[in-house]
Structures are given as C-alpha cells and as structure tokens.
C-alpha cells in the first residue's frame, strides 16, 4: 500500500473517534552543497565518488574544513543528514598522511560502534586506503585479540564505558596509541545528558589529561542531533572551545507527521484507550500492508508489551505477518540484536518495536514509517526517532500516539507547541560532587593528581580533593595526591550510566541463565518480588530481589496482567542557594535530602489497564541528596482556598504533578528524571510547599532550569490543566502514573486557582 493511501485509511479509522488531532505536512528539501578549501587526497575523493558520497553537503564541508585546520568542531543537524562523513574524511586523511597518526571514535552503543566499523571498512576497500586498520574494542572483543589491536590499530572504535573501565586505567598498554592521537570523535553527543552525560564529560577530561601525559593534543569532532545549545554542550562535555556547524544541507523527502490521540472511553473521568494498544494496532496495520515500520517505546517493559500486543493481533488478522515483527532493546545478547538488525535490512522483518537503542544512526535499511508510542520526552529525540524513516529522500510517515499523560495531551491539544518550539537545552553537571569525586579517584589511579589538574576538572577540583583526603581515599605526598592503598581499581565500581551503583542481573531460577540486566535505580520498581518482567515477549514473575548480591531471580509465567510499583517520598531542606520573587510568590533553589520507599505494587489487566490487585512490599529506603526548587503560596491564599471550598492538599498535589509533567518542555530530560513532593505544611518551613527536584544524587541541572523558567513553567501548566475536558482531573492533566499516593488527594479546580494567583 502507498503511504498516501494509508494516510487516507487512517482518516477513515479516525472518523468516529477523532483520533487524528493534527497532521503536519513537511515538504521535501533539496540538497545544498559546499566546497572543500584544500583539495582532498585523490584516493579519498575517488572513494567518496564511488560510494556516491560526493560532492559534500554544506554542513559536511564546513565541518571538514574546521577539523583539517586543527579546530574542534560540533555538527548539530537532523537525523540522517550524513554527519558521520564529516569526521570520517579528516580521520582517514590523517591516517594515510602520517605514519603514526591515530584516531579514537567513541559511540554510546555497541551496535552503533559496529555499524561505523563497517562504514570505515567500506572506505578501506578502495584503492589507496588499504592501510586503514579500524578495530572495535569493547566488552565483546575477544581477550586473545586485544593485545594485537593495541599494537596495530590506527582507528579505534569504542564506547565511553570501555574507555572509562579499561583503556584509561591501563593507558600504559596504549602508550603508542595515545602519543599519536590526532582526532577524538564523540558521536551522538545529544545522548550524553543527565547522569550519563555528566560521567562522560569527566571521562573526556581524564582522556585529555592522559593525552597531555603522552604529548598529544587531539582535535575533538562531535556530532549531535539538533539541540538548542550545541556550543555549551560541546564545551561542557570536554572543557574546550568549539566551532559550531548547524546549517543542514542534506536532502530530505516529504513527511506527514500525524498526532494520533487514542479515543476517549470515559469522558467524565478523562480516560482514553490504552496508547500501547493503539500503537500495537497501528503497527499491525502498517506491517499487514507491507509498509516497513519501526515503533519506538519509552521503556524495555513497554517494548515487550507492544510487541506482544502486535504479534497477537497479527496472528488473528494477518497470520503470515505475525513472524515479521520483533522486539529490540538493550539487554539482549549481542548476537540477538545483530540478527534483528540484519533481518530488518534484508526485509525478513517488516516491523520492529524498539527502545531508543535504535534511535541512533545504526544502518537498518530503508524504512517507510515510524511510530512513537508516546512523546519521547524531548523535541530532539522526537525528530531523531522520526528521522529513522524516509532516509535517502524517501517519502515517509510518522505517527505519534498520545499517552494519557499531561505532557502528551498538552502537545495533542497544542501541536504548535511542538512544531514551532525551539529545541531544548541538553543538561549535564560535571561539578556534581558525587560524580566528580569518583572520577578524581579514577584519575589519581591513572597517575597521581597535582594542583594544576584543576584545568581539567574545574572549580570544584580543590574542594573535592580535600573531601577525598578527609575520607582517606587520597593521600598527599609532596605536591601530588595518590590513591589510598585500600582502594583497588576504582573504575570497576563505577557504573557511568547510573547514579545508583551496579546493575541488577535478572536470572531464570529454573535454568540459571541470565535473562536481562536492569539498572539498580529502577530495579525496586521493575524487579521487585511479584513483578511481571517481560523479555522478548516472554513473561516472568520475579521471585526475589537481592540488592546486595545484584541479582533478581525470576520464573517463567504466563499471566494476563502487568505490574506497577507504588512509592512514598519525603524531603528535608539542607540549604537555600538562590531566591527570587515572581509576582507575589517566592521561589527558592537549594540542596535537599530525599527519602523514597517502594511500599507496594498494583496488578493491572492487559489492554484494559484495570487494577485487579495490590500487594504490599518491604524494601529498603533509598536516601540521597540532590538539588530542588520549591515554592509556597502568596500571603492569604491558603485561607482563600479554604473559604472557596477547595481541597488545599489536593490542589498542591495537582500543581506538583502538572509542573513535573510540563518541565521536560524546558529541560532536556524525562519525567522519570524528576521527582516532587507537595505538602500543606512542611516541617522545615511551617508553610504549604511544592518541591520539584532532580531524581539523582547531586543533581544534573534540571532544577536549576526549572527555577530559571518558573514563569513560563507556570503559564504552560495552567494552560495544560485548564484546557483538559475532564471534570475533576485525569491522567491527561493532573494524575501521575508514578504517584506513590495513588493520585489521592487531587483537586483540579484548586490547582487552577493556585496557579492563577501564583502568576497574577
């Protein structure tokens, strides 16, 4: 079926339920070419012509010109715009021009690293480029090959984890490589945000320090999806200055971007049909009409759930297509992921449900459609996911299915907020004391720290060193700091993708096989006793969670429900750092201590999502310090709320939920990166308060952005709540899917009343 015909079919399907809330037609774009200031070596230009990669688009040529001059450069352009060529050309040229030139290419995932290895090898097959020795060095690299790679490689492909855990701590084995290092490539730089980005920024500083030790000063080339702050982002990740390239010259095909809102099933309560079921229905329709599609889900669990729904639907409606759909996500064994990638390229598969593991530029062939099961959380990620279809100038369709979530419904009702809005700021915090201290230990292990290393580690270097001395983790001898003899290989204890320690292994209790891994921070929510855990369409019941032993045991089980954890949170103010007045309201920013306990879980029926049971849990508390902004009520408002017959606590609770749901519009984050607490009388202030905090120890910059944008935040929040058609509040405005109090109490009218007084 042609895409225009499918769009017509969607309109027919939507006629009664009004699921199509908006269609944005995006016109095609013609290519714009640029010039190389100095001629390339003939063998490179000839290889590019044979690969149909010549002439260069203007953003490619601009970036290549900067890099060849020895200037750091970041290219921030849309998905599938050919950014990788902007670093491949200077890297390949440096290798063939200088005998000892080396390049380090860093990718956030193993799959993307392997894909780029193939890309370099395609170039190496051409005449004059055979001396390119490109190797992948990651956790899957056989140990008996590693020594040979260290001696011979001139283009090393790895990931931040391997650089942190193995390469930098053992830099002596890489002395030849580091002494000749000419380029460092950091691809998909927009991925490096939050805790992961903060860790990577300090790994880059450790890398620069090691390079200096061996006498090299490599040029950094970064590639990123379009973000609001590419210059700030590149400097934040490395501590260096960058040239910025943002004018995209790549061609693009036509695209129809459809906002699909599941039909209302209970108007009074504001309930809609499950977005997961709607996504599965749409994917099944696309696949059954031979339209090659990729559906994105926000979590591993939802990836499995939507895949199961899609497969089961196809078994009934188009059985021959039921085997042409697969799930894809992190946690699968490498050989499983690669087989799915190959099957998608070869057309054995017509549909894949994936987490954002396939958001990045992995070659998975030509796709006609992308499905987004809910707003991905940022404008940048949304366009990155949409851009996986329609490559090579092909016409494509993207369908974003709205969840019963305040932010999703805000966008469904206000599509201009998406299509006309600027991209968000990508946030990191290399000054986070918890993260910085870890990397200073790693740096001292690599070779002793000295006072002048503050040039790499910033203004918090000195205070963090003193804390590590007080904790007896560092010892000073003369003018240098050494790691205490009681500490063994600090890098192995640091999970750079998590703020809460090592991952948890989910193991089949019957076979003893490893099913999956899950981050410690989410294990108490996803792998607690009684939880339903999904893997490749198979369901398991978690039997036991051992946080000390980093293991959760599971037993295969076919159950007609899934599980959602309930938690409670309390908060203590530790310090006030900034203060501002907005109208008659006071807003503060400071450090707080958060205590969270998972106390129970609910069983929810598949498809209907009806709650069919709730069971208590006894799990340890999680306590951490972070950054929060908070605000109370203007003078006299509390008594006005009571006189008006509103529920004070319910109004505060509703405002907290809605503010948290809207904040990702202003900060490049996910709702799960943010926490909140509301109370009619906080013990530290003696007043009603609403707190919104970074859900990670030390903070990652989200609360600061909320504090900065508080007026816009309140304005968008009142627009969200006021425009929702429900009577008393619903999942589309003030209810939260992760509320530990089961969304009780909530008062929609009180929330509107409070927000109006905060603003006016």
ZAMARGU-4260 file (C-alpha; in steps of 0.2 Angstrom, whole numbers, plus 5000, padded with zeros to 4 digits):
<rodrens>
0) 5000/5000/5000 | 5006/5018/4996 | 5009/5030/5010 | 4995/5042/5004 | 4983/5028/5003
5) 4987/5023/5021 | 4985/5041/5027 | 4968/5040/5019 | 4964/5024/5028 | 4970/5032/5045
10) 4957/5046/5041 | 4943/5034/5039 | 4948/5025/5055 | 4949/5041/5065 | 4932/5047/5058
15) 4921/5042/5073 | 4934/5043/5087 | 4943/5058/5081 | 4960/5050/5084 | 4969/5062/5072
20) 4972/5078/5081 | 4984/5085/5069 | 4993/5082/5053 | 5009/5092/5049 | 5015/5090/5031
25) 5033/5093/5030 | 5040/5097/5012 | 5055/5089/5004 | 5071/5098/5005 | 5084/5099/4990
30) 5102/5097/4994 | 5114/5111/4997 | 5132/5108/4993 | 5148/5116/5000 | 5167/5117/4995
35) 5182/5110/5002 | 5195/5123/5005 | 5210/5112/5001 | 5209/5098/4989 | 5207/5080/4997
40) 5220/5067/4993 | 5214/5059/4976 | 5211/5042/4983 | 5199/5049/4996 | 5189/5059/4984
45) 5189/5044/4972 | 5182/5033/4986 | 5169/5045/4990 | 5163/5047/4972 | 5162/5028/4971
50) 5152/5027/4987 | 5140/5041/4980 | 5145/5052/4994 | 5152/5066/4983 | 5150/5081/4982
55) 5149/5085/5001 | 5134/5094/5008 | 5137/5112/5015 | 5137/5106/5033 | 5149/5092/5029
60) 5162/5103/5020 | 5161/5116/5034 | 5165/5104/5047 | 5179/5095/5037 | 5187/5112/5034
65) 5187/5116/5053 | 5194/5099/5058 | 5208/5100/5044 | 5213/5116/5052 | 5215/5108/5069
70) 5199/5116/5076 | 5187/5107/5087 | 5170/5106/5079 | 5152/5101/5083 | 5140/5097/5070
75) 5122/5098/5076 | 5110/5094/5062 | 5095/5082/5060 | 5095/5063/5059 | 5101/5055/5043
80) 5110/5071/5037 | 5127/5062/5034 | 5136/5069/5049 | 5147/5054/5051 | 5156/5058/5035
85) 5162/5075/5042 | 5173/5065/5054 | 5177/5050/5043 | 5186/5062/5030 | 5198/5070/5042
90) 5201/5054/5051 | 5205/5044/5035 | 5216/5058/5028 | 5226/5059/5044 | 5229/5040/5044
95) 5235/5039/5026 | 5246/5055/5028 | 5255/5052/5044 | 5263/5035/5049 | 5259/5037/5067
100) 5243/5046/5067 | 5229/5038/5077 | 5210/5042/5080 | 5198/5037/5094 | 5180/5036/5089
105) 5168/5035/5104 | 5150/5029/5101 | 5136/5027/5115 | 5131/5009/5110 | 5140/4994/5104
110) 5128/4992/5089 | 5132/5010/5083 | 5151/5006/5085 | 5149/4990/5074 | 5139/5000/5061
115) 5153/5013/5060 | 5166/5000/5059 | 5158/4993/5044 | 5157/5011/5036 | 5176/5013/5039
120) 5179/4996/5031 | 5169/5001/5016 | 5181/5015/5013 | 5196/5005/5017 | 5191/4993/5002
125) 5195/5007/4990 | 5212/5010/4981 | 5225/5019/4992 | 5216/5017/5008 | 5221/4999/5012
130) 5232/5004/5027 | 5217/5009/5037 | 5217/4997/5052 | 5200/5000/5060 | 5196/4990/5076
135) 5181/4989/5088 | 5187/4987/5106 | 5173/4984/5118 | 5166/4971/5130 | 5163/4959/5116
140) 5181/4960/5109 | 5189/4943/5112 | 5203/4944/5125 | 5216/4935/5114 | 5214/4949/5101
145) 5216/4964/5112 | 5235/4964/5113 | 5236/4964/5094 | 5223/4978/5092 | 5233/4989/5104
150) 5249/4987/5094 | 5242/4989/5076 | 5226/4999/5077 | 5225/5017/5069 | 5206/5020/5070
155) 5200/5013/5087 | 5181/5012/5089 | 5174/5010/5107 | 5161/5017/5119 | 5163/5028/5135
160) 5161/5013/5146 | 5176/5004/5139 | 5186/5020/5139 | 5182/5023/5157 | 5184/5005/5163
165) 5198/4998/5153 | 5208/5009/5141 | 5211/5024/5153 | 5216/5014/5168 | 5228/5004/5158
170) 5235/5018/5147 | 5252/5012/5149 | 5247/4997/5137 | 5241/5011/5125 | 5256/5022/5125
175) 5259/5021/5106 | 5241/5025/5103 | 5240/5040/5114 | 5256/5048/5109 | 5250/5048/5091
180) 5232/5053/5094 | 5226/5066/5081 | 5207/5065/5082 | 5194/5061/5096 | 5176/5058/5089
185) 5161/5059/5100 | 5146/5054/5090 | 5128/5056/5095 | 5133/5069/5108 | 5115/5073/5112
190) 5113/5056/5121 | 5126/5062/5134 | 5115/5071/5146 | 5110/5069/5164 | 5120/5057/5174
195) 5127/5048/5159 | 5132/5064/5151 | 5140/5071/5167 | 5150/5055/5169 | 5156/5056/5150
200) 5161/5074/5152 | 5173/5069/5166 | 5179/5054/5156 | 5183/5066/5142 | 5193/5077/5155
205) 5203/5061/5160 | 5206/5057/5142 | 5213/5075/5139 | 5224/5073/5154 | 5231/5056/5148
210) 5234/5063/5131 | 5244/5078/5138 | 5254/5065/5148 | 5259/5057/5131 | 5262/5073/5122
215) 5247/5074/5111 | 5233/5087/5109 | 5219/5079/5098 | 5206/5088/5089 | 5188/5084/5095
220) 5174/5082/5082 | 5157/5080/5089 | 5141/5075/5080 | 5124/5078/5088 | 5105/5079/5084
225) 5099/5096/5083 | 5099/5104/5101 | 5097/5122/5107 | 5114/5123/5115 | 5127/5114/5104
230) 5142/5126/5109 | 5138/5125/5128 | 5135/5106/5126 | 5152/5103/5117 | 5162/5114/5130
235) 5153/5106/5144 | 5157/5088/5138 | 5176/5092/5136 | 5181/5109/5143 | 5187/5115/5126
240) 5181/5128/5114 | 5172/5123/5098 | 5167/5129/5081 | 5148/5126/5078 | 5140/5119/5062
245) 5121/5119/5061 | 5116/5124/5044 | 5110/5107/5036 | 5112/5104/5018 | 5106/5086/5016
250) 5091/5082/5006 | 5075/5076/5014 | 5059/5068/5007 | 5042/5073/5011 | 5035/5068/5028
255) 5017/5068/5035 | 5018/5069/5054 | 5002/5063/5062 | 4997/5066/5080 | 4986/5051/5085
260) 4976/5053/5101 | 4968/5037/5107 | 4949/5038/5108 | 4940/5043/5124 | 4932/5029/5133
265) 4925/5039/5149 | 4923/5057/5146 | 4919/5062/5164 | 4935/5054/5170 | 4945/5059/5155
270) 4950/5041/5152 | 4957/5036/5135 | 4960/5019/5127 | 4977/5012/5130 | 4991/5021/5120
275) 5000/5004/5120 | 4986/4995/5112 | 4983/5009/5099 | 5002/5008/5094 | 5001/4989/5093
280) 4985/4991/5082 | 4994/5004/5070 | 5010/4994/5069 | 5000/4978/5064 | 4990/4988/5051
285) 5007/4995/5044 | 5015/4978/5044 | 5000/4969/5036 | 5000/4982/5022 | 5019/4978/5019
290) 5024/4996/5025 | 5041/4993/5033 | 5040/5001/5050 | 5049/5005/5067 | 5039/5008/5083
295) 5048/5016/5097 | 5043/5013/5115 | 5049/5023/5130 | 5054/5008/5141 | 5060/4990/5140
300) 5044/4984/5148 | 5033/4993/5135 | 5044/4987/5121 | 5040/4969/5126 | 5021/4974/5129
305) 5018/4982/5112 | 5027/4968/5103 | 5016/4955/5112 | 5000/4965/5108 | 5006/4967/5089
310) 5011/4949/5087 | 4994/4943/5095 | 4984/4955/5084 | 4993/4949/5068 | 4990/4931/5072
315) 4971/4935/5071 | 4971/4947/5057 | 4986/4943/5046 | 4994/4927/5052 | 5008/4927/5038
320) 5014/4943/5045 | 5015/4938/5064 | 5033/4932/5062 | 5038/4948/5053 | 5038/4958/5069
325) 5052/4958/5083 | 5056/4967/5099 | 5073/4976/5100 | 5081/4984/5115 | 5097/4985/5126
330) 5099/4970/5137 | 5098/4957/5123 | 5113/4947/5119 | 5124/4955/5105 | 5120/4941/5093
335) 5101/4943/5095 | 5102/4962/5092 | 5113/4959/5076 | 5102/4946/5069 | 5087/4958/5071
340) 5096/4972/5063 | 5101/4960/5048 | 5083/4954/5046 | 5077/4972/5045 | 5089/4977/5032
345) 5086/4961/5022 | 5067/4963/5023 | 5064/4947/5033 | 5056/4959/5045 | 5043/4972/5041
350) 5041/4979/5059 | 5052/4981/5074 | 5047/4988/5092 | 5062/4996/5100 | 5068/5007/5114
355) 5078/5022/5109 | 5093/5009/5106 | 5088/5011/5088 | 5085/5030/5089 | 5104/5032/5084
360) 5111/5031/5067 | 5113/5012/5065 | 5110/5006/5047 | 5094/4996/5047 | 5089/4999/5029
365) 5076/5009/5022 | 5060/5012/5032 | 5044/5020/5027 | 5036/5023/5043 | 5040/5027/5061
370) 5028/5025/5076 | 5031/5034/5093 | 5022/5026/5107 | 5020/5042/5117 | 5030/5058/5116
375) 5049/5053/5118 | 5052/5066/5131 | 5062/5079/5121 | 5059/5088/5104 | 5076/5082/5099
380) 5073/5064/5102 | 5056/5065/5094 | 5064/5071/5077 | 5078/5059/5079 | 5066/5044/5080
385) 5055/5051/5066 | 5070/5053/5055 | 5074/5034/5055 | 5061/5033/5041 | 5062/5042/5025
390) 5081/5041/5023 | 5088/5044/5006 | 5075/5057/5001 | 5061/5044/5003 | 5043/5049/5007
395) 5038/5044/5024 | 5025/5045/5038 | 5027/5047/5057 | 5013/5044/5069 | 5015/5049/5087
400) 5002/5041/5098 | 4997/5052/5113 | 4998/5043/5130 | 4986/5048/5145 | 5000/5059/5151
405) 4999/5078/5154 | 5013/5082/5143 | 5007/5071/5129 | 4990/5078/5130 | 4996/5096/5131
410) 5005/5093/5114 | 4990/5084/5106 | 4979/5099/5110 | 4993/5112/5106 | 5003/5105/5092
415) 5010/5122/5088 | 5020/5120/5105 | 5029/5106/5096 | 5031/5111/5078 | 5035/5129/5082
420) 5046/5127/5098 | 5064/5128/5099 | 5074/5113/5104 | 5078/5110/5122 | 5095/5113/5131
425) 5104/5097/5134 | 5109/5097/5153 | 5124/5090/5162 | 5133/5094/5178 | 5152/5089/5179
430) 5153/5099/5195 | 5141/5086/5203 | 5151/5081/5219 | 5147/5063/5219 | 5151/5060/5201
435) 5167/5071/5201 | 5174/5063/5217 | 5173/5046/5208 | 5182/5052/5193 | 5195/5060/5203
440) 5199/5044/5211 | 5200/5036/5194 | 5211/5050/5188 | 5223/5048/5203 | 5224/5029/5199
445) 5229/5033/5181 | 5243/5044/5188 | 5244/5055/5203 | 5234/5071/5203 | 5243/5088/5205
450) 5236/5105/5209 | 5237/5111/5191 | 5224/5097/5186 | 5211/5110/5190 | 5212/5115/5172
455) 5203/5099/5168 | 5192/5096/5182 | 5186/5114/5186 | 5182/5125/5201 | 5176/5110/5212
460) 5193/5101/5210 | 5201/5108/5226 | 5186/5105/5237 | 5183/5088/5231 | 5201/5083/5233
465) 5200/5089/5251 | 5184/5078/5254 | 5193/5063/5247 | 5208/5066/5258 | 5196/5068/5273
470) 5188/5051/5268 | 5206/5044/5267 | 5203/5039/5249 | 5218/5050/5243 | 5234/5053/5252
475) 5246/5068/5248 | 5264/5065/5246 | 5274/5081/5242 | 5264/5090/5229 | 5254/5075/5222
480) 5239/5065/5228 | 5239/5046/5227 | 5225/5034/5228 | 5225/5025/5245 | 5232/5008/5246
485) 5215/5001/5252 | 5207/5006/5235 | 5208/4993/5221 | 5204/4999/5203 | 5191/5012/5207
490) 5184/5012/5189 | 5177/4995/5191 | 5165/5000/5204 | 5158/5015/5194 | 5143/5012/5183
495) 5144/5028/5172 | 5126/5026/5166 | 5118/5025/5183 | 5119/5036/5199 | 5114/5022/5210
500) 5128/5009/5208 | 5129/4992/5198 | 5116/4985/5188 | 5105/4970/5194 | 5106/4953/5184
505) 5089/4945/5181 | 5091/4926/5181 | 5080/4912/5177 | 5078/4902/5193 | 5075/4886/5184
510) 5089/4886/5171 | 5101/4898/5179 | 5103/4908/5163 | 5104/4927/5163 | 5088/4934/5156
515) 5092/4953/5157 | 5100/4967/5166 | 5091/4981/5174 | 5098/4997/5182 | 5099/4997/5201
520) 5089/5014/5202 | 5074/5005/5193 | 5076/4988/5200 | 5065/4991/5215 | 5051/4997/5203
525) 5053/4984/5189 | 5061/4968/5198 | 5053/4968/5215 | 5046/4952/5221 | 5029/4949/5212
530) 5034/4960/5197 | 5030/4954/5180 | 5046/4955/5170 | 5045/4954/5151 | 5059/4948/5139
535) 5056/4945/5120 | 5038/4943/5123 | 5040/4930/5137 | 5034/4935/5154 | 5042/4930/5171
540) 5037/4933/5189 | 5051/4940/5200 | 5053/4928/5215 | 5067/4938/5225 | 5077/4954/5223
545) 5094/4954/5232 | 5101/4971/5230 | 5117/4967/5240 | 5120/4952/5228 | 5115/4962/5212
550) 5103/4948/5207 | 5084/4946/5205 | 5078/4928/5202 | 5063/4925/5190 | 5052/4911/5185
555) 5043/4909/5168 | 5024/4913/5170 | 5010/4917/5158 | 4999/4930/5167 | 4986/4941/5159
560) 4992/4957/5169 | 5007/4968/5172 | 5013/4977/5187 | 5016/4995/5193 | 5025/4999/5209
565) 5019/5012/5222 | 5031/5023/5232 | 5031/5036/5245 | 5044/5051/5246 | 5049/5063/5260
570) 5061/5078/5259 | 5071/5088/5270 | 5079/5106/5266 | 5098/5106/5269 | 5102/5123/5262
575) 5095/5138/5252 | 5106/5144/5237 | 5096/5155/5227 | 5080/5165/5229 | 5068/5175/5218
580) 5051/5184/5219 | 5039/5181/5204 | 5023/5192/5207 | 5019/5189/5225 | 5027/5172/5226
585) 5043/5167/5232 | 5053/5153/5223 | 5069/5145/5230 | 5083/5134/5224 | 5094/5123/5236
590) 5100/5107/5242 | 5088/5094/5249 | 5089/5076/5256 | 5076/5064/5248 | 5070/5048/5255
595) 5060/5036/5244 | 5052/5019/5249 | 5043/5007/5237 | 5029/5001/5248 | 5018/4991/5236
600) 5013/4986/5218 | 4997/4985/5208 | 4992/4972/5196 | 4984/4979/5180 | 4975/4970/5167
605) 4982/4970/5150 | 4973/4981/5137 | 4960/4987/5149 | 4973/4993/5162 | 4960/4989/5175
610) 4968/4987/5193 | 4965/4969/5198 | 4975/4969/5214 | 4988/4977/5226 | 5001/4969/5237
615) 5012/4977/5250 | 5031/4976/5249 | 5045/4978/5261 | 5061/4985/5253 | 5075/4996/5259
620) 5073/5015/5258 | 5083/5025/5246 | 5091/5041/5253 | 5101/5054/5243 | 5105/5072/5242
625) 5100/5082/5227 | 5095/5100/5220 | 5077/5106/5221 | 5067/5122/5218 | 5052/5125/5228
630) 5038/5137/5231 | 5024/5141/5243 | 5008/5151/5242 | 5006/5170/5242 | 5001/5178/5258
635) 4982/5175/5262 | 4980/5162/5248 | 4979/5147/5260 | 4963/5155/5269 | 4956/5159/5252
640) 4957/5141/5246 | 4949/5135/5262 | 4935/5148/5261 | 4932/5144/5242 | 4928/5126/5247
645) 4944/5119/5239 | 4955/5105/5245 | 4972/5113/5249 | 4982/5097/5249 | 4973/5091/5233
650) 4977/5107/5225 | 4995/5107/5229 | 4997/5089/5224 | 4989/5093/5207 | 5000/5108/5204
655) 5016/5097/5209 | 5011/5083/5196 | 5007/5095/5182 | 5023/5106/5184 | 5033/5090/5184
660) 5024/5084/5168 | 5027/5100/5159 | 5045/5103/5165 | 5053/5092/5151 | 5047/5105/5138
665) 5060/5117/5145 | 5074/5105/5151 | 5081/5090/5140 | 5075/5077/5152 | 5062/5063/5155
670) 5048/5064/5168 | 5057/5050/5177 | 5072/5061/5179 | 5062/5072/5190 | 5054/5070/5207
675) 5042/5080/5218 | 5034/5082/5235 | 5019/5093/5240 | 5013/5096/5257 | 5000/5108/5266
680) 5013/5110/5280 | 5032/5106/5278 | 5041/5104/5294 | 5056/5114/5288 | 5046/5130/5283
685) 5030/5128/5293 | 5021/5133/5277 | 5012/5124/5262 | 5026/5120/5249 | 5029/5111/5232
690) 5046/5104/5229 | 5052/5098/5212 | 5069/5090/5212 | 5082/5081/5201 | 5080/5062/5204
695) 5099/5059/5205 | 5111/5062/5219 | 5120/5079/5217 | 5108/5085/5204 | 5111/5086/5185
700) 5104/5104/5181 | 5085/5101/5179 | 5080/5110/5195 | 5091/5125/5190 | 5082/5126/5173
705) 5065/5125/5181 | 5070/5139/5193 | 5076/5149/5179 | 5060/5146/5168 | 5047/5146/5183
710) 5036/5159/5175 | 5035/5150/5158 | 5033/5134/5168 | 5018/5140/5177 | 5010/5148/5162
715) 5011/5131/5152 | 5005/5121/5167 | 4989/5132/5169 | 4986/5130/5150 | 4988/5111/5152
720) 4975/5109/5166 | 4963/5122/5160 | 4961/5115/5143 | 4958/5097/5148 | 4940/5092/5146
725) 4938/5081/5161 | 4928/5086/5176 | 4939/5083/5191 | 4956/5079/5184 | 4963/5064/5174
730) 4979/5056/5168 | 4979/5069/5154 | 4981/5084/5166 | 4985/5081/5185 | 4986/5062/5188
735) 5003/5055/5188 | 5007/5037/5183 | 5021/5036/5196 | 5012/5044/5211 | 5015/5034/5227
740) 4999/5040/5234 | 4988/5033/5220 | 4984/5051/5215 | 4975/5055/5231 | 4970/5068/5235
745) 4969/5079/5219 | 4959/5094/5216 | 4959/5101/5198 | 4949/5117/5202 | 4960/5121/5217
750) 4976/5119/5206 | 4969/5131/5193 | 4965/5143/5207 | 4983/5142/5215 | 4992/5144/5198
755) 4982/5159/5193 | 4987/5168/5210 | 5005/5162/5208 | 5005/5171/5191 | 4994/5186/5194
</rodrens>
